[in-house]
């Protein structure tokens, strides 16, 4: 076997050892009135990506929430599920109170914020007292009753994002992360005698990467 053949074999084995990417692209919502659903999701400020009509029996519409890599589909002739039967549809937000207020501003009826002390624990009124990531929620429904669950996530669990990368999907998320870093850095300066930290850009960067990758936060 020559060098070129060996290299090709090594590349082929490496490809086989890596799982093929399978990216969640869209979920289907069962709705009874396509025009009404279109008006509702447009009213939320979600992006209309396409509206595909084939005769009188098929219509598929795609909307994408702000900052989301995945979209929703609904229409006519695309699912046999009962309208309004979808539930547990997670929308991750960086600030649960701000997200709730924004939805209410769009005329949506949203539940009060509640939290759980851990997976499977009972719901308790109000945001988590320590603002623990993954623990604060609110719910709302579309006109058919499909239920969405807002979940506040500020710090990702380890392994969810590359060890030295960050992934902010909107200006609002990046701004919120910067504010959290700023507040934490203020405490950091207090612990160090109140002296200005001239190296604050590096500290911010370290904090924001650690927060997203689930690493210990800098002190």
Secondary structure, DSSP 8 states (H G I E B T S, - for coil): --HHHHHHHHHHHHHHHS-------EEE---S-HHHHHHHHHHTT-EEEEEEEETTTEEEEEEE-TT-S-EEEEEESS--S-TT----EEEEES-HHHHHHHHHHTT--B---EEESSTT--EEESS-TT--TT-EEEEEE-TT--EEEEEE-SS--TTSS-TT-----SHHHHHHHHHHHHHHHHHHHHHTTT---TTHHHHHHHHHHHHHHT-----
